[in-house]
Amino acid sequence: MPPPLDFAKMRQFAVEVVGRLRAKGHEALWAGGCVRDQLLGLTPKDYDVATSAHPEQIREIFGSKRTLPIGAAFGVISVLGPKGAGHIEVATFRRDAEYLDGRHPSGVTFTNAEEDAKRRDFTINGIFYDPLLERVIDYVGGQQDLENRVVRAIGDPRQRFAEDKLRMLRAIRFAATFEFALDSETLVAIRQQADELTVVSVERIASELRRMLVHPQRKRAMQLMRDSRLLEVVFPEVASAAMAPPENEPAHTWENKLAILDRLAEPTFSMALAAMLRDLGEAGEPRLELAGQICWGLSLSNEESGGVHKLLAEESLIRRAPQLPWPRLQRILIAPRIGELLDYAAAVATVLDGTTASVDHCRQMLLLPADQLDPPPLISGDDLLAAGIPQGPRYRLILEAVRDAQLEGKVSTKEAALALARKLAE
């Protein structure tokens, strides 16, 4: 496991990288998100350097052992820092050739800082900073848009999105997470080209969704997704509910989804996604199947998909927990991810039921002593075999019935459990 990042060391290393490039006669500046975050008063989580030095010159300056030519074809070299400082992407000022696949340029031409700024996505990401002279270099009006709290595409937004379709989702994420307005022309261009998002890999779409849905501004992100028409492309089933008049769907409105999403406290991606997918399609297993198909379509991990399935399948049980037989509730409470389930059910219950009493009941049950909450089973399959009960599928049914009787206090010894098992076998 790599050592944890030290942001102070990372910043110092980013200053040193610029200094070494300048000492060799090259122009070098901080670029992109680190400049934006610094101007917003945030601590940058990584640093990018843009330079007039070409890839082979960058490697010569920092040495082949401290550099990785992973993106050399596009003028990008990773420079490895000291322990705790991470690595820095050092990229040659460039102009992009035609984008043929809706995601990547077919080639690049090395150029100057101003041309490099103008080929970037949004003005707030197109600002440079000189850490040695401590001055901002802004060719695209990004500082003004930061002050006005606006996300605006650089140049013609239709061209920016035609080049890279993923930029449409990034525009939504930036506007939501920074609580900025989305420039009107930029929003119009997204609406016009929303259908073209399908050329982006589902893995990249899912990555953007993760970052949006676990962020405190996730509700606003989903509102912008709807307003921009991107929701129709990513979640068409959810979009149909979002566009329906509230009176047509009184119990399961779009506003309820947003309210539940907003009520989640520090949710996992599975929790937030479950809030978006709940109550889609027909009730019961068809509804769970539809949610599963959506998760599969996004190429989610088994852990994420399994989490969504569990939350959607068991949320209603938690909300009526006091009415459940104890053995059934006990199995839910001792299963993995119970914390996620209770937090998710509490958000749903707050919005739909107006009370979290059932969830509170479950939390209280979890405080029971271990020998009451999850006592060891009195018998096993080996015990059934030793008792002369023929093996078969009924073993599971017998053991479950005996376990239920144990949890209900009807049997408390191995002998009583075996006697019940023989009776059930007959």
C-alpha positions, 0 to 999 in steps of 0.5 A: 500500500502506498504511503498516505499523501502529505499535501504540504509535501505535494505542494512543495514538490510541485513548486520544485518541479516548476523551479527545475524546469525554469532553471533549464530555460523552459516555461512552466506553470501550474495548470488546471484543477490545482489552480482552481482549487487554490483560488477557491481557498481549497487544498489541491488534492493533486498538481499538474504542471504545463510546460514548454519542455517536450516529453524527452526534455522532461525525462532528461531533466528529472531522470528516467527512474523518476519519470513514467512516459505513460502519456508521452504520445500526448505530451504527458510525463508523470514525475515521481515525487519523494515519499508522501508527495505523490506524483505530478503530471507534467504536460507540454503545452499543446493544441489538440488535433481532431477528436474522432471518437468523441473522447480523445484527440487523434494527435497533438501539436506542441504550442504555447501557453495561451493555445494550451489554455484555449483547448481545455474544457471550462474557463475555471479549469483553464487558468495557470499559476506561477508558484515562483512569482505567485501570479495568475495567468488567465487567457480564458476569463476563468478568474472572473467566472470563479468570482461569479461562480459560473461554469462556462465552456471555453470558446464554443461549448458545442465544439468543446462537447463535440470533442469530448462527450464526457465533458458534459457530465463534468460540467454538471459535477463541477456546477453541483459540487462547487455550487456554481451556476451553469452558464446558459449557453453551456447548458443549451449545448449540453441539452443539444448533444446529451444523446451523444453521451452514449459514445463514452464508456459506461465505466467513465460514466459510472465514475462521474456518477460516483463522485456526484452521488456521494458528494453533499451536493448530490441532490443538486447534481441530479437536478442538473442532470434532469435539467440538462437531459443527461438523466434521460441518457444515463437513467431513462427509467428514472427520467420518466419519473422525473418528468411526470407531473407529481399528481400522476405519481403521488407516492413515488415522486421525483421530489421524494427521490431527491428528498431521500437522496438529500437525507442520506448522511455520508452515503456509499455509492450503493446507498445513493444509487438505491435512492435513485432507483427505488420504486422503478417498474413493477413491484417485487422481484421485477423491480429488483431485476430492473435495478440489477439491469441498470447496475449491470449496464453501468458495469458496477462491481459485485459489491456495489450491485449487491449493495443496491439489491440488498438496500432495495430488497430489505428497506421496506422490511426495516420500516416495519421491523416491529411487526416482523417475526424475530427470527426473520428480523434477526437474520437481517440485523446480523447480516453484513452491511446492516449499517448501510441498510439502517442509514438508508432506511432511516432516510426513506422513513423520514421522507415517506413515513415521517418517523424513524421509529422502526429503524430506531427499534432495529438499532435498539435490537443491535444492542442486545448481548451477543448470546441473544442477538446471534447465539451459536446454532444448536445443531448442524448438518453433521448432527442431522446426519449423525441422527440418521436423517437422510441427506437432501435439500430438506436439510436447509429447511430443517435447520432454518426451522430449528434455528427459528425455534431457537431464536424464539426461545422454543428450544434451548438445548441440542437435545431439544433441537434434535428432537424437533429436527426428527419431528420435522423430518418425519 
